[in-house]
Amino acid sequence: LGRRYRDRGIGWILGGDRPADGLEEVWRAMARGIARGVTGEEAYEAVIATFHPRGGGTSSTHFHGDPWLHFNMQQTGHGPAEAVRGWDRIAADYALAPPKPVVDGEPLYEDHPIGFRAASEHGFSTEHHVRQRAYWHLFAGACGFAYGNHAVWQMYAPGRRPVNGPLLYWYEAIHRPGAAQMQHVRALIESRPMTARVPDPGLVVDPLDGPHRIQACRGADYAFVYTGTGRAFTVNLGTIRGDRLRAWWYNPRNGAATEIGEFANRGQRSFTPQYQGLGSDWVLVLDDVASDYPPPGSGAR
């Protein structure tokens, strides 16, 4: 495989939603073979690779110290927010030594039976659930997030046996709103300097839990605060640079930014989105006025 694809410039994902317990040496041998095929030797620095674990797992459990593992991958999985608490799982990998990036490689898919029990109280996931996972986990320290749809992964089509109740055929599901809305989280993150951005849950006085979780991150002169269901929250100011701050609401559904106003960068300040409830998630963006940033989601930096 390494020889066949060595000129393709690809990254390698071992595992594929498979266990590692007791099989670590098998996966390590696979990584060795790929590296030898690509480079002719065990030159892991030339072959970017990770491991896709089972649900609720992370590659760091078995392979964090291995030289072939360039970044960690988690499968935060398909359960309800209060059970998954993906922000804590991402934060745990983010804090490991030696430091390695972490990606959420399999979060809750759109149109997926939540907790694999569609007929129960959880029902099916929507674009709101997908957005929540993206913003929570990226703001908690993930460097990447993989969108999925329950009909697309199994390529469900007429004549094919369905797996766990897909709602649509794959060629319909590729047009679902959650897929289109992923562009807005990327646009937001790229509209401010990325390399200095760090998770900072201490920005929020009470970050709440479950579907109402409020997750924050910041750079040197800006901050993002995501509220999962539009709940009001209070921010500890004075953490980022600047005498005065400019505040915006960013809409994860359509990428629109609305300026709130300017105020002194000290003390605490409370913010209340215009709408609350299921489907009403928002991002508060705080900028140092002196940095003169464009509206969030525009002017990629």
N, C-alpha and C positions, 0 to 999 in steps of 0.2 A: 504493500500500500504506500509506504513512504517513497519508494522509487517511482511508482506510477504517478504520484501527485506532487513530487518534489518541486516542480517548476510552476505550480499553480498559486503559490503564495497564500496558502490556506492555514487556518488554525485547526487544531485537532481536539475533539471532545471525546474522551474515553468514557466508558460506563454506559451512557444511554439509559438512565433510569434503572440501573441494575445495582445489586448489592456489592459491597467491597469487603464485608466481614469475612475473614478467612481466605479471601481471594486477592489480597494485596499484591502478592508476588506475581500473580497472573497479569494484573493491570500494569505493574512495573515492567514486566517483560514485554508487554505490548508497547509501552512508551519507549523502551530501549530499541525495539525493532523498528519502530517508526523513525526514530532519530537516526539510526544507522542507514535506513533506506533513503532518507532525505539528504544526509550529509556524509555518509560513509563511515561515521563514527558516532560515539555518544555525545554529540555536540548539542546539548539541550538548549543552549542559548539561541540556536538558530531555528528552533522548532517550537512555536508557541502552542501550549497544550493545557488542558484542564480535565476535570472529571465531573460528569453529570450523575449525581447520586440519586438514591431513592427518595420518596416523599418525606419531607421533614428533615432531610439530611444535608450535609455539606461536605465537600471534598476535603476540607481541612481536618476532619476527624481522622482520616487515614493517611493523607498525603501532604499535609501542609509543609513539612520540611523536605520533601522530595525535590531534587533539582529540576525534574522534568515539568513540575506543576508551576506554571507561570502566574496563574491567578486562580482564586477559588471560585467554585460555582456552587450555588445552593439550589435546592428545589424546595421553596417555601411551601408549595403545594396548594391544594384546592379546598382547604377548610375555611370556616368562618374566621373573621379577623381576630375575635377574642380568643380563639383557640390557637391560631397560627402565630400571632405576635411577631410577624416577620421583621419589624424594625429592630427588635431585640436580637434576632438571629443574625441579621446583617451586621449590627453593631459589634457582636461578638467576634465575627471574622475580621472586621475592620481593625479591631484592637490587637490582633495576634502579632507575635514577633516570630520570625522576621516579617515585616509588613508585605502583604500581597494584596492586589486588588481583589474585589469580590463582585460577582455578577449573580443576579437572580435569574437563573436559567430556566426555571419552570415555576412561575407563580400561578395564581388562579386564572384559568382561561376564561375568555368571554363565552357566555352561553353554556357554561359547565354546571352540572349539578353540584351545589355547594356541599362539601363534605361527602360527596358521592351519594347523596340521598335526596334526589330531586322531588320525591313524593312527600318528603318531610317538611318541617317548618322552614327549612333553609331555601328551598326552591332553586332556581337557576341564577347564575351570575349575570350581571349586566355590564354595560360600559362603565358604570359608576364603580363597581367593584374592581374592574381592571385599572381604572385611573387611580383609585386609592392605593393599590399595591405599588404602582409605578412611583407615585410621589412619595409615599411613606418610605419605600426601600431605597430609592435614590437619595432622598434627603437624610437617611440614616447612615449613608456611607457607601452604598453600592455604586460601582462605576458603570453598570449596565443593567438592562432589564429586558427580558424576552417576552414579547406579546404572543399569546396563543389563542386559538379559537377551537372549541370542542368539536366542531364539525370538520374543520380544516385538517387538524392533526391526523384524523383517521380517513380523510378524503372521502367522506360519506357522500354517496350518490345513489341514484335509483339502481336497485338490484344488489346493493352491497348490504351486508349484515351490519346493523347499527351497534355501536358500543356505548352503553350507558346513556341512551336517550338523546342523541343529537337533535337539535331543533330545526336545522336547515340542511340543505345540501351544501357541499363545500363551495361551489361556485356562486352560491348566494351569500354564504357566510363571509367571504372575503370582502364584502362591502359593509360589514357591520360597523356601527359608529365607533366602538372602542378602538378598532384598528386605525381609523382615520385620526382619532384624537391623540394617538401616541406622538404625532408630529409636534404637538403643542408643548409637551414636557421637554422634548429636545430643544425646541426653539427657545423656551425659557432659559434652560441651563446654558445654552450657547450664547445668550444675549448678555451674559456677565462673565468676567474672568473665571475660568473653570479650575485652573491648576491650584489656586489657593483656597478653594471651597472645602469646608470641613463640616461634618455634622455637629450640631450644638443644641441638644435638647434642653440645656439650661436657659436658652433664650425665652422659653415659655414658662410662665409661673405654674400652670397646671396643665400638663400635656394630655390629660384624659387617657382613655383606653378603648379597646375594641374598635367598632366602626367610627367612633367619634375622635379617634386619635389625632393629635396635633403634633406635627413633626417639623423640626426646624434645622436649617443649615445656614452657613454664612461664608462670605469671603472677607477680605480685609475691610471693604467699604460697602458691603451690601449684605442683605439677609433675605432668605426665603422662609416663609412659615406656611405650612399646608394644614388646613382644617378639613378633616375627612367628611363631615356632614354640615359644614357651615356654622359650627358652634362658635360663639364669641370666646375670645381669649385675651390674656394680658401678657405683654412682652416686657422683658427686662432690657431697657435701653442702655446705651453707653458701651456696648460690647464691640460694635463695629466703629470704624473711624468716622470722624466728621462732627462738626458743631451742630449742624442741622441736617435733618433727614427728610427725604421726599418719599411718600408712601403711595403704593399702587395696589389695587386688586387685580389679580390675573385670573382669568376664567379658563379652567382646564378643558372646558367643553368646546370652546371655539378659539382660544388663544387671544381673546380681546383683553386689553389692559385699560384700566380706568384710574386716573390719578385721584388720590384722596386729598392730598395737601402736604404742607411742610410743617415741621415742628422741631423743637430742641431735642437733642440726642442725650437725654438724661432722665433718670427716674424710671417709672413704669407707665405704660400706656395700654389701654384696652381697645380692642377692635372688634366690630360686629359686622359680618357680611350682610348684604342686603337680603339674601335668602338662606334658609336653613332646611335641613331634612335630607332624606335620601335623594341622591342626585345633585345635591347643592354643595359640592366641594369647591374650595377657593384657595388661592395662594396670595398671601400678603407679601409684597416685595418692598423692602426698605433700602433706600440708596443714600449714600452721602451726597448731599446737594452739590458739593464741589466737584464730584466726579462727573457730573453732567451726563449720566447714562441716558440712552434712548428708552422709550417705553419697553417694558419687559416683553420678551418674545420677538423683538426686532433688533436689527443691527448686531448680528452674531459677533462675539469678541473672540 
